[in-house]
Amino acid sequence: MSKKCIYCKQEIAQESVIDFCKSCGVKVWGEKMFGAIVKNMEKARTDGDLYQGSVSSSAQNRAQI
């Protein structure tokens, strides 16, 4: 199953830390804030904090348990 932007439904990379495409992200938050959001989300994934409290059954989430 492919991942899609929550705003425009364009396909986005499965490994993306955000659920929206760059175009929509910039339109909603502006270039600077969008960059900060992506940077912080990527850091959270690297630190292992991104899936904390998640109840999804993704393989990545199960691997952390």
C-alpha positions as CSV (number, residue, x, y, z in Angstrom):
1,M,0.0,0.0,0.0
2,S,1.5,3.3,-1.0
3,K,1.6,6.4,1.2
4,K,-0.3,9.5,0.0
5,C,-0.3,13.2,0.9
6,I,-3.2,13.9,3.3
7,Y,-4.0,17.1,1.4
8,C,-3.6,16.4,-2.3
9,K,-3.4,12.6,-2.4
10,Q,-0.1,12.7,-4.4
11,E,2.1,9.6,-3.7
12,I,5.0,10.2,-1.2
13,A,7.9,8.1,-0.2
14,Q,6.9,5.3,2.2
15,E,9.8,6.1,4.4
16,S,8.7,9.8,4.7
17,V,8.4,11.0,8.3
18,I,5.5,13.3,7.4
19,D,2.2,12.5,5.8
20,F,2.1,15.3,3.3
21,C,4.1,16.2,0.2
22,K,6.6,19.1,0.1
23,S,4.4,21.2,-2.0
24,C,1.5,21.1,0.4
25,G,3.7,21.4,3.4
26,V,5.3,24.6,2.1
27,K,1.8,26.0,1.2
28,V,0.5,25.3,4.7
29,W,3.4,26.2,6.9
30,G,5.8,28.1,4.7
31,E,9.4,27.1,3.6
32,K,11.1,27.8,6.9
33,M,8.6,26.1,9.2
34,F,8.2,23.2,6.8
35,G,12.0,22.6,6.9
36,A,11.9,22.8,10.7
37,I,9.1,20.2,10.9
38,V,10.9,17.8,8.6
39,K,14.2,18.2,10.5
40,N,12.6,17.6,13.9
41,M,10.6,14.6,12.7
42,E,13.7,13.0,11.1
43,K,15.6,13.6,14.4
44,A,12.8,12.0,16.3
45,R,12.9,8.9,14.0
46,T,16.7,8.7,14.5
47,D,16.4,9.0,18.2
48,G,13.6,6.3,18.3
49,D,10.9,8.7,19.5
50,L,8.8,8.8,16.4
51,Y,6.7,5.7,17.1
52,Q,6.4,6.2,20.8
53,G,2.8,5.5,21.8
54,S,1.9,4.3,18.3
55,V,-0.7,1.5,18.2
56,S,-0.2,0.7,14.5
57,S,0.9,-2.7,13.5
58,S,3.7,-1.6,11.2
59,A,6.8,-3.9,10.9
60,Q,9.0,-1.1,12.1
61,N,6.9,-0.5,15.2
62,R,6.8,-4.2,16.0
63,A,10.6,-4.4,15.7
64,Q,11.0,-1.8,18.4
65,I,9.0,-3.8,21.0
